[in-house]
């Protein structure tokens, strides 16, 4: 079955069009062009701004012109992650979608339902003339996943609505009224290379197929961080087997928990069997530790490889391994204000070598800005001690909950009437653009909601089909009530 045959057809057809457009973060030229041409094709008013945000508008249903203007907001970009064995160019290739029971997933890549599904719902509202609503503004922002560039660059007057429905949440039945702020630490250092010593046997040590996931929404699930676990093994091995490191790397985007990491290492040739035994023992150990959080499918292994001509300077390599092993990672504190909410976390996102430099990227989140900054400063202190230059990028503010929100009350009543149960009202540890919108448009009344998505920011991402139908029904009813 094709996704265009699913219900509600209008939403899935719009989403299908979106999946055909390459749109990784920071590469949104084709998506912007698609949105503008799509609007022109359907006779919908459209405009763009300097940073690439796109806004489409639709007049109110006749008789509802005096209703408040509603902003429907989603972001254009998607997290570009794929399995290590998958051949896919996110700058050129469409996402291949698969209907799998009650779910839609992609073929070995992220699906892009985050936030393609929110964009598709907004587009469907613009197309559906059977709906009752007040004036509509659909705002499609750029580069939410890294830097929140669209929200940061939004200029006064580009949108005029007084109520904003952010369509970027991942659990149907949840109404989000607050979120964490964040900051990215980028740690860089030039490293030295020396001739590879003789008497070493070389291996590629590889940790792969961990679940990864969203570094905000899923940081509390106790999943393994591939970068840290690899360096844990190397740290344990250094003084036993005469380890030298030729290369090391792992992870990808700042907001994705790293699923894989590797290192090319040399060990004393006389200790080959002992080293191979240690690899097997470490694999068994971490499979036990992460049995519930990861399942059995991830691998930790070492395969013999050719000797490189050079290896990293010993001090640079040892310091890097030690710092990555010691770096804050995972949940750093729970909220005292909201039961069960992660307050502060840290994601050791990536370790990369290139152009003579090592770059370690760490993403801090917190609903308390001072705690976010404290964890970032701890990362800076740690890597600064071993000569790394540490800079902070992509800082963004949180969104403080407003339990008295008028649109929240409308949404709660709508949900209970439609589905016969109370929605969950919560704050998220993930980052949303809402805090920045509120800074730029004080007094804006906002909630965030969406269909059920699982394993976003990973190749396992999938969208629940029945929840998309209920999400659409819910969105349409809110618009009717607000009109």
MARZATI-515512 format. One line per field, with one value per residue (C-alpha): residue number from 1; residue in one letter; z, x, y. Coordinates in steps of 0.5 Angstrom, whole numbers, plus 500, padded with zeros to 3 digits. Layout:
num: [NUM;...];
residu: [A;...];
w: [Z;...];
u: [X;...];
v: [Y;...];
END
This chain:
num: [1;2;3;4;5;6;7;8;9;10;11;12;13;14;15;16;17;18;19;20;21;22;23;24;25;26;27;28;29;30;31;32;33;34;35;36;37;38;39;40;41;42;43;44;45;46;47;48;49;50;51;52;53;54;55;56;57;58;59;60;61;62;63;64;65;66;67;68;69;70;71;72;73;74;75;76;77;78;79;80;81;82;83;84;85;86;87;88;89;90;91;92;93;94;95;96;97;98;99;100;101;102;103;104;105;106;107;108;109;110;111;112;113;114;115;116;117;118;119;120;121;122;123;124;125;126;127;128;129;130;131;132;133;134;135;136;137;138;139;140;141;142;143;144;145;146;147;148;149;150;151;152;153;154;155;156;157;158;159;160;161;162;163;164;165;166;167;168;169;170;171;172;173;174;175;176;177;178;179;180;181;182;183;184;185;186;187;188;189;190;191;192;193;194;195;196;197;198;199;200;201;202;203;204;205;206;207;208;209;210;211;212;213;214;215;216;217;218;219;220;221;222;223;224;225;226;227;228;229;230;231;232;233;234;235;236;237;238;239;240;241;242;243;244;245;246;247;248;249;250;251;252;253;254;255;256;257;258;259;260;261;262;263;264;265;266;267;268;269;270;271;272;273;274;275;276;277;278;279;280;281;282;283;284;285;286;287;288;289;290;291;292;293;294;295;296;297;298;299;300;301;302;303;304;305;306;307;308;309;310;311;312;313;314;315;316;317;318;319;320;321;322;323;324;325;326;327;328;329;330;331;332;333;334;335;336;337;338;339;340;341;342;343;344;345;346;347;348;349;350;351;352;353;354;355;356;357;358;359;360;361;362;363;364;365;366;367;368;369;370;371;372;373;374;375;376;377;378;379;380;381;382;383;384;385;386;387;388;389;390;391;392;393;394;395;396;397;398;399;400;401;402;403;404;405;406;407;408;409;410;411;412;413;414;415;416;417;418;419;420;421;422;423;424;425;426;427;428;429;430;431;432;433;434;435;436;437;438;439;440;441;442;443;444;445;446;447;448;449;450;451;452;453;454;455;456;457;458;459;460;461;462;463;464;465;466;467;468;469;470;471;472;473;474;475;476;477;478;479;480;481;482;483];
residu: [X;X;X;X;X;X;X;X;X;X;X;X;X;X;X;X;X;X;X;X;X;X;X;X;X;X;X;X;X;X;X;X;X;X;X;X;X;X;X;X;X;X;X;X;X;X;X;X;X;X;X;X;X;X;X;X;X;X;X;X;X;X;X;X;X;X;X;X;X;X;X;X;X;X;X;X;X;X;X;X;X;X;X;X;X;X;X;X;X;X;X;X;X;X;X;X;X;X;X;X;X;X;X;X;X;X;X;X;X;X;X;X;X;X;X;X;X;X;X;X;X;X;X;X;X;X;X;X;X;X;X;X;X;X;X;X;X;X;X;X;X;X;X;X;X;X;X;X;X;X;X;X;X;X;X;X;X;X;X;X;X;X;X;X;X;X;X;X;X;X;X;X;X;X;X;X;X;X;X;X;X;X;X;X;X;X;X;X;X;X;X;X;X;X;X;X;X;X;X;X;X;X;X;X;X;X;X;X;X;X;X;X;X;X;X;X;X;X;X;X;X;X;X;X;X;X;X;X;X;X;X;X;X;X;X;X;X;X;X;X;X;X;X;X;X;X;X;X;X;X;X;X;X;X;X;X;X;X;X;X;X;X;X;X;X;X;X;X;X;X;X;X;X;X;X;X;X;X;X;X;X;X;X;X;X;X;X;X;X;X;X;X;X;X;X;X;X;X;X;X;X;X;X;X;X;X;X;X;X;X;X;X;X;X;X;X;X;X;X;X;X;X;X;X;X;X;X;X;X;X;X;X;X;X;X;X;X;X;X;X;X;X;X;X;X;X;X;X;X;X;X;X;X;X;X;X;X;X;X;X;X;X;X;X;X;X;X;X;X;X;X;X;X;X;X;X;X;X;X;X;X;X;X;X;X;X;X;X;X;X;X;X;X;X;X;X;X;X;X;X;X;X;X;X;X;X;X;X;X;X;X;X;X;X;X;X;X;X;X;X;X;X;X;X;X;X;X;X;X;X;X;X;X;X;X;X;X;X;X;X;X;X;X;X;X;X;X;X;X;X;X;X;X;X;X;X;X;X;X;X;X;X;X;X;X;X;X;X;X;X;X;X;X;X;X;X;X;X;X;X;X;X;X];
w: [500;498;504;499;500;508;511;512;505;504;510;507;500;503;507;501;497;502;503;495;497;500;506;511;516;513;506;505;498;495;500;500;493;493;498;494;488;492;494;487;484;489;489;496;498;500;502;505;509;509;513;509;513;509;511;507;509;508;509;515;513;511;517;522;519;526;530;532;527;528;526;525;525;523;521;514;516;518;522;516;519;516;518;516;511;507;501;501;499;503;499;493;494;496;503;501;505;507;510;516;520;523;522;517;517;512;508;513;514;518;516;517;520;525;522;516;519;522;515;512;517;516;508;509;512;507;502;505;504;508;515;519;522;523;519;518;518;516;518;516;519;517;521;527;529;529;531;531;525;523;529;531;525;525;524;527;523;518;522;526;529;537;538;535;535;534;530;533;538;538;542;541;547;550;550;551;554;556;554;555;553;550;548;544;546;540;543;538;538;533;534;532;528;529;525;527;531;530;533;533;531;528;529;527;534;532;536;532;531;538;538;539;538;540;545;549;548;549;554;560;557;559;552;551;548;543;543;551;551;546;550;556;553;550;557;560;555;555;560;559;551;549;545;540;536;529;528;532;531;532;532;528;529;536;538;536;541;538;535;532;534;531;532;529;534;535;540;542;537;543;546;540;543;550;546;542;549;552;546;547;554;554;549;553;559;555;553;560;562;556;555;557;554;547;546;543;536;537;536;539;535;533;526;524;519;515;519;518;516;522;529;533;538;545;549;544;544;551;553;548;550;558;556;552;557;563;560;563;559;560;565;570;574;575;575;582;579;574;577;572;568;566;568;565;561;556;550;548;541;536;536;529;526;520;517;523;528;533;534;540;540;546;547;554;555;561;563;568;564;569;570;562;563;569;565;559;563;566;559;558;564;562;555;557;561;556;551;547;545;547;544;545;539;538;545;545;551;554;554;561;562;562;566;565;557;554;548;552;555;549;547;553;552;545;546;552;547;541;545;551;556;559;555;558;559;560;559;555;555;548;545;541;538;542;547;542;539;545;546;539;540;548;550;544;547;545;545;542;540;534;532;535;532;535;535;531;530;528;522;526;526;525;525;528;522;527;531;525;523;530;530;524;527;533;529;525;532;535;529;529;536;536;530];
u: [500;502;502;498;492;492;487;486;488;490;495;498;498;502;507;508;510;515;518;520;524;531;531;537;538;542;540;533;534;530;525;524;523;518;513;513;511;506;503;503;500;494;493;495;498;506;512;519;524;531;533;528;522;516;509;502;496;488;482;477;471;466;462;469;473;473;476;483;489;492;499;500;507;512;519;522;528;529;535;539;541;542;544;551;550;545;547;543;544;540;542;539;535;528;526;523;517;514;507;509;502;500;506;510;517;523;528;534;534;530;523;522;516;519;517;514;508;507;508;503;498;498;498;492;489;490;487;481;475;470;474;471;476;479;484;490;498;502;509;515;521;528;534;530;534;541;541;533;535;528;525;532;531;524;522;517;510;512;506;501;497;496;495;500;499;506;505;512;510;511;506;498;494;500;499;506;506;513;520;528;533;540;547;552;559;564;571;577;584;590;593;600;601;607;610;606;611;613;611;604;598;592;585;578;574;567;561;555;547;545;538;541;535;533;537;532;526;530;535;532;531;538;541;548;552;557;562;563;563;568;573;571;574;580;581;581;585;591;596;594;596;600;595;596;590;591;584;577;570;563;556;553;548;548;541;542;544;550;549;556;563;570;577;583;588;595;596;603;603;605;598;593;590;589;586;581;579;578;574;569;569;567;562;559;559;555;550;548;548;544;540;533;535;538;536;541;542;548;555;562;567;574;577;584;586;592;598;597;603;602;598;596;601;600;599;593;590;590;587;582;580;580;576;571;570;569;565;558;553;546;541;544;538;531;526;523;518;515;514;518;521;528;531;538;542;548;549;556;554;560;568;571;578;579;584;589;583;579;572;568;561;557;549;547;539;536;529;533;538;543;544;544;550;553;554;557;562;564;565;569;573;574;577;580;585;587;588;582;579;571;566;559;554;546;544;537;532;527;519;516;509;503;498;492;493;486;488;490;483;480;485;483;476;476;480;476;470;473;476;473;479;483;489;496;499;506;513;518;526;526;527;522;522;516;521;524;517;515;521;519;512;510;503;503;498;501;501;504;502;502;501;505;512;517;525;526;533;534;533;528;523;516;509;503;498;491;494;495;488;486;491;488;481;483;487;481;476;481;481;473;472;477;473];
v: [500;507;512;517;511;512;517;522;523;530;530;524;526;533;529;524;531;533;526;527;534;533;538;536;542;547;545;548;551;546;545;553;553;547;551;557;553;549;555;558;552;552;560;561;567;566;570;569;572;573;567;562;562;561;564;562;565;563;568;566;562;567;569;568;574;577;571;571;570;563;561;554;553;547;547;545;541;534;530;526;520;513;506;505;500;504;508;515;522;526;532;529;522;522;519;512;510;504;502;497;495;501;505;509;508;509;505;505;513;518;518;526;526;530;535;534;531;538;542;537;538;546;545;540;546;551;546;544;548;544;547;552;557;564;567;562;564;557;559;554;555;553;550;548;542;546;553;554;559;561;562;566;570;572;579;583;583;577;573;577;572;572;564;559;552;549;542;539;534;527;524;524;526;530;538;541;548;548;546;546;551;548;550;546;546;545;543;543;542;541;534;531;525;520;514;508;504;497;491;493;489;493;493;497;497;498;499;500;499;502;505;512;517;524;527;531;526;520;522;519;512;510;508;507;513;510;515;514;507;506;511;507;500;504;507;500;497;503;500;493;492;498;501;507;510;512;514;515;518;517;520;525;531;535;533;525;520;517;510;508;509;507;507;504;502;498;493;490;484;479;481;480;474;478;484;480;476;483;486;479;480;488;486;481;486;492;487;486;493;495;489;493;500;497;490;485;487;492;490;491;488;488;486;486;491;494;498;505;509;514;514;520;523;519;525;527;520;519;526;525;518;520;526;523;517;523;528;529;525;523;526;530;532;532;537;539;543;538;531;526;531;531;538;538;533;532;529;527;528;527;526;527;528;532;538;536;538;534;536;534;536;536;538;541;542;544;548;552;556;557;549;549;554;550;543;547;550;543;541;547;546;539;540;546;542;538;544;544;551;551;555;555;555;555;557;558;559;555;556;557;553;557;553;559;559;560;556;550;550;550;544;540;541;539;533;530;531;528;522;521;522;528;529;530;537;537;540;537;536;537;544;547;554;557;560;564;566;568;573;576;576;577;575;570;564;557;550;544;538;532;525;519;519;514;514;520;523;515;511;507;513;512;515;512;512;512;517;522;521;523;529;531;531;534;540;541;542;546;551;551;552;558;561];
END
